[in-house]
């Protein structure tokens, strides 16, 4: 049985990272749990892995649960069904791990080594921890301060839209009625 060592870096100003070892036959669900525990996250939020390339582009999605977004006729690969070793394509294999879709915690996961299993060790396990991980709920304040995060386009909430009943034309500067000419010339 092969053991993969991954460096897991949280996309946050803390630049905290953890090195996690996991067996090739263990599932992405076990990897998901190991990452959460390694960073002190305790919630049960939705999450997914993306098989990535060298430029961190997202490829195949491996979600925690089927949310019904798979292409028509395709069944998604779910974390509890897929072994980590099934998606190791090269020595520097990368994954992007997204956790908590409201707060959107992103983790960059890069394979940094392979070794034989030590029968006296339980995997997955954290073998190195650098930096203090942010609190899982530290992004709550960001949502309170930026109401645009509550809507897709950032302006769907009627509290933040401005209707000018006198504005019949498409001039974004208000045309002659804006008073620009009078005030500044």
C-alpha positions in Angstrom: 0.0 0.0 0.0 1.4 3.4 -1.0 1.2 6.4 1.3 0.9 9.9 -0.3 2.1 13.0 1.5 0.3 16.1 0.6 1.0 19.7 1.5 -2.4 21.4 2.2 -2.2 25.2 2.1 -5.2 27.3 3.2 -5.9 30.3 0.9 -5.8 32.9 3.7 -3.4 35.6 4.8 -2.1 33.3 7.6 -0.5 31.1 5.0 -0.9 28.2 7.3 -0.3 24.7 5.9 -0.3 21.1 7.0 1.4 18.1 5.6 -1.0 15.1 5.6 -0.2 11.5 4.8 -3.0 9.3 3.5 -3.1 5.8 2.1 -3.8 5.3 -1.6 -6.9 3.2 -0.7 -8.4 5.7 1.6 -11.3 7.8 0.3 -11.6 11.5 -0.4 -14.1 11.5 2.5 -11.3 10.5 4.8 -9.1 13.1 3.3 -11.8 15.7 3.7 -12.1 14.8 7.4 -8.3 14.9 7.9 -8.1 18.4 6.3 -10.9 19.7 8.5 -9.4 18.3 11.6 -5.9 19.5 10.7 -7.1 23.1 10.4 -9.4 22.9 13.4 -12.6 23.2 11.4 -15.5 21.5 13.2 -18.6 22.3 11.0 -20.4 19.9 8.7 -20.5 22.2 5.7 -20.6 21.1 2.0 -17.3 20.6 0.3 -15.7 19.2 -2.8 -12.3 18.3 -4.3 -11.3 19.2 -7.8 -8.6 17.2 -9.6 -6.2 20.0 -10.7 -3.4 20.5 -13.1 0.0 22.3 -12.6 -1.7 25.7 -12.9 -4.4 24.9 -10.3 -7.2 24.7 -12.9 -10.2 22.8 -11.6 -10.9 19.6 -13.4 -13.1 16.6 -12.3 -15.2 17.5 -9.3 -15.5 15.0 -6.4 -18.3 16.4 -4.1 -19.2 15.4 -0.6 -22.8 14.8 -1.7 -24.8 14.8 -4.9 -26.3 18.3 -5.3 -27.8 17.5 -8.7 -25.4 19.6 -10.7 -23.8 16.7 -12.6 -24.0 16.8 -16.4 -27.1 15.1 -17.7 -26.7 11.3 -17.8 -23.6 11.4 -15.6 -23.4 10.3 -12.0 -21.0 12.4 -9.8 -18.0 10.8 -8.2 -18.7 11.2 -4.5 -16.1 11.5 -1.8 -17.1 8.3 0.1 -16.9 6.2 -3.1 -13.6 7.4 -4.6 -10.1 6.4 -3.4 -7.4 9.0 -3.4 -5.1 6.7 -5.4 -7.7 6.7 -8.2 -6.8 10.3 -9.1 -3.0 10.3 -8.8 -1.7 11.0 -12.3 1.8 12.4 -11.7 4.3 12.9 -8.9 3.2 16.5 -8.2 -0.6 15.7 -8.4 -2.7 18.7 -7.3 -6.2 19.1 -6.0 -8.3 22.1 -5.0 -10.4 21.5 -1.9 -13.4 23.9 -1.4 -15.1 23.8 2.0 -18.2 25.7 3.2 -19.7 27.2 0.0 -21.0 30.3 1.9 -17.7 31.3 3.4 -15.7 29.6 0.6 -12.6 28.3 2.3 -10.2 27.2 -0.4 -7.2 24.8 0.1 -4.5 24.1 -2.4 -3.4 20.4 -2.1 -0.2 19.2 -3.6 1.4 15.8 -3.5 5.0 16.2 -2.2 6.0 12.6 -1.6 5.2 8.9 -1.8 6.3 6.1 0.6 5.5 2.7 1.8 3.0 2.3 4.6 4.2 1.9 8.2 2.0 -0.8 9.7 2.3 0.7 13.1 0.8 4.1 11.9 -2.8 5.0 11.5 -3.6 7.0 8.4 -4.5 9.7 7.5 -2.2 11.7 9.8 -0.7 15.2 10.1 3.1 15.0 10.0 3.8 18.7 9.9 1.8 21.9 10.9 3.1 25.4 10.1 1.3 28.6 11.0 -1.9 29.2 13.0 -5.0 28.3 11.1 -7.8 30.9 10.9 -10.9 30.3 12.9 -13.5 28.5 10.8 -16.1 31.3 11.5 -13.7 34.2 11.0 -15.3 35.0 7.7 -18.7 35.6 9.3 -17.7 39.3 9.8 -16.9 39.6 6.1 -20.5 38.6 5.3 -21.9 41.1 7.8 -19.7 44.0 6.4 -20.2 43.3 2.6 -23.9 42.9 1.7 -23.0 42.2 -1.9 -21.9 38.8 -0.9 -25.5 37.9 -0.2 -26.5 38.0 -3.9 -25.2 36.5 -7.0 -24.7 39.8 -8.9 -24.0 41.9 -5.8 -27.0 44.2 -6.5 -30.1 42.0 -6.2 -31.1 43.4 -2.8 -33.5 46.3 -3.3 -31.9 48.2 -0.4 -28.8 48.7 -2.7 -30.4 49.6 -6.0 -31.3 53.1 -7.0 -34.3 53.8 -9.2 -34.5 57.2 -10.7 -38.0 57.6 -12.1 -37.0 60.7 -14.2 -34.2 58.8 -15.9 -35.7 57.7 -19.2 -32.5 57.6 -21.3 -29.6 55.2 -21.2 -27.0 57.9 -20.2 -25.3 56.5 -17.1 -24.2 60.0 -16.1 -27.7 61.4 -16.0 -27.6 63.5 -19.1 -28.3 67.2 -19.0 -30.3 66.8 -15.7 -27.2 65.7 -13.8 -26.1 69.3 -13.2 -22.6 68.6 -14.3 -22.4 71.5 -16.6 -23.7 74.0 -14.1 -21.6 72.9 -11.1 -18.2 72.4 -12.8 -18.1 74.9 -15.6 
